Amino acid sequence: MLTLLIISALPQTVLSRTETDHQACQQLFDNARYSEASSPCQKAAQAGDVNAQTLLGELYDGGLGIDQNAALAKKWWQAAVDQRHVPAINLLALKFYYGGTVFGREAGWEQGYPKAMALWRLSAEE
């Protein structure tokens, strides 16, 4: 009986930790406390939270509170795209469209109109 009780409590504990990481990620990001946001965003993103994956991609893309890293930005945005998360789809599409930002090309990003269009079509389907 005790074993059953402990096992049944585990998923709820994991869920509440993930939810807490998600909330901390979102709140710290919204308040521009990027250095503090990176840890809970990383934990929530690794747990599959699409919003945290998108925000973590933004942190890496802009070098906000962590080292700028285009490969990790792509990785996290792609993880959210794989779950059909529209904000991540559009962010990744813009990067492929411009090969960086509207201000010019950026290291680690290649311009790819076909990739951008495929992502925007996916976004439109959602």
Phi, psi and omega per residue, in radians:
M1 nan -0.761 -3.130
L2 -1.114 -0.726 3.125
T3 -1.056 -0.787 3.125
L4 -1.054 -0.703 -3.137
L5 -1.135 -0.763 3.140
I6 -1.165 -0.798 3.140
I7 -1.095 -0.719 -3.118
S8 -1.214 -0.377 3.129
A9 -1.459 -0.375 -3.083
L10 -1.058 -0.893 -3.119
P11 -1.007 -0.651 3.141
Q12 -1.158 -0.682 3.110
T13 -1.125 -0.802 3.123
V14 -1.084 -0.774 3.137
L15 -1.073 -0.757 -3.104
S16 -1.191 -0.617 3.070
R17 -1.131 -0.769 3.122
T18 -1.097 -0.758 3.129
E19 -1.121 -0.691 3.105
T20 -1.111 -0.761 3.093
D21 -1.073 -0.747 3.119
H22 -1.044 -0.837 -3.121
Q23 -1.104 -0.759 3.128
A24 -1.123 -0.745 3.110
C25 -0.985 -0.920 -3.090
Q26 -1.106 -0.819 -3.088
Q27 -1.136 -0.792 -3.141
L28 -1.155 -0.695 3.100
F29 -1.107 -0.810 -3.131
D30 -1.067 -0.512 -3.140
N31 -1.667 0.262 3.096
A32 1.000 0.552 3.073
R33 -1.753 1.130 -2.940
Y34 -1.118 -0.722 3.134
S35 -1.038 -0.714 3.130
E36 -1.283 -0.524 -3.095
A37 -1.245 -0.475 -3.006
S38 -1.031 -0.702 -3.106
S39 -1.186 -0.926 3.117
P40 -1.159 -0.547 3.093
C41 -1.138 -0.736 3.126
Q42 -1.063 -0.803 -3.134
K43 -1.112 -0.810 -3.132
A44 -1.174 -0.670 3.118
A45 -1.110 -0.758 3.120
Q46 -1.121 -0.463 3.093
A47 -1.428 -0.038 3.067
G48 1.721 0.155 3.141
D49 -1.268 2.011 -3.066
V50 -1.137 -0.630 3.114
N51 -1.150 -0.751 3.118
A52 -1.153 -0.658 3.091
Q53 -1.074 -0.731 3.135
T54 -1.155 -0.804 -3.141
L55 -1.151 -0.692 3.108
L56 -1.103 -0.674 3.048
G57 -1.050 -0.704 3.106
E58 -1.148 -0.698 3.101
L59 -1.047 -0.831 3.141
Y60 -1.187 -0.679 -3.112
D61 -1.118 -0.759 -3.094
G62 -1.635 -0.054 -3.059
G63 1.092 0.697 -3.085
L64 -1.553 1.748 3.117
G65 1.359 -0.105 3.087
I66 -2.493 2.953 3.132
D67 -1.150 2.384 3.097
Q68 -1.128 2.359 -3.083
N69 -2.706 1.769 -3.096
A70 -1.084 -0.662 -3.117
A71 -1.107 -0.714 3.126
L72 -1.291 -0.577 3.051
A73 -1.061 -0.834 3.105
K74 -1.041 -0.782 -3.113
K75 -0.986 -0.860 -3.062
W76 -1.289 -0.671 3.075
W77 -1.123 -0.708 3.134
Q78 -1.116 -0.651 3.092
A79 -1.052 -0.707 3.105
A80 -1.271 -0.633 3.090
V81 -1.083 -0.698 3.138
D82 -1.053 -0.385 3.073
Q83 -1.747 0.189 3.061
R84 1.089 0.723 3.116
H85 -1.506 1.933 -2.984
V86 -1.007 -0.781 3.115
P87 -1.001 -0.726 3.117
A88 -1.188 -0.671 3.110
I89 -1.019 -0.817 -3.097
N90 -1.219 -0.664 3.095
L91 -1.093 -0.794 -3.141
L92 -1.163 -0.692 3.106
A93 -1.058 -0.754 3.119
L94 -1.086 -0.711 3.121
K95 -1.084 -0.742 3.114
F96 -1.224 -0.630 -3.139
Y97 -1.090 -0.837 -3.093
Y98 -1.580 -0.287 -3.010
G99 1.210 0.451 -3.080
G100 2.696 -2.031 3.131
T101 -2.155 3.103 3.099
V102 -1.103 -0.341 -3.131
F103 -1.499 -0.163 3.097
G104 2.545 3.102 -3.132
R105 -1.183 2.643 3.104
E106 -2.257 2.552 3.092
A107 -1.024 2.392 3.103
G108 1.592 -0.118 3.137
W109 -2.105 2.341 3.052
E110 -1.939 2.564 3.102
Q111 -1.367 2.291 -3.130
G112 -2.631 1.584 -3.127
Y113 -1.011 -0.742 3.121
P114 -1.059 -0.682 3.105
K115 -1.141 -0.749 3.138
A116 -1.078 -0.807 -3.124
M117 -1.113 -0.705 3.119
A118 -1.089 -0.698 3.120
L119 -1.179 -0.736 3.128
W120 -1.140 -0.587 3.050
R121 -1.126 -0.738 3.079
L122 -1.052 -0.743 3.119
S123 -1.067 -0.732 -3.122
A124 -1.151 -0.553 3.116
E125 -1.201 -0.479 -3.121
E126 -1.427 nan nan
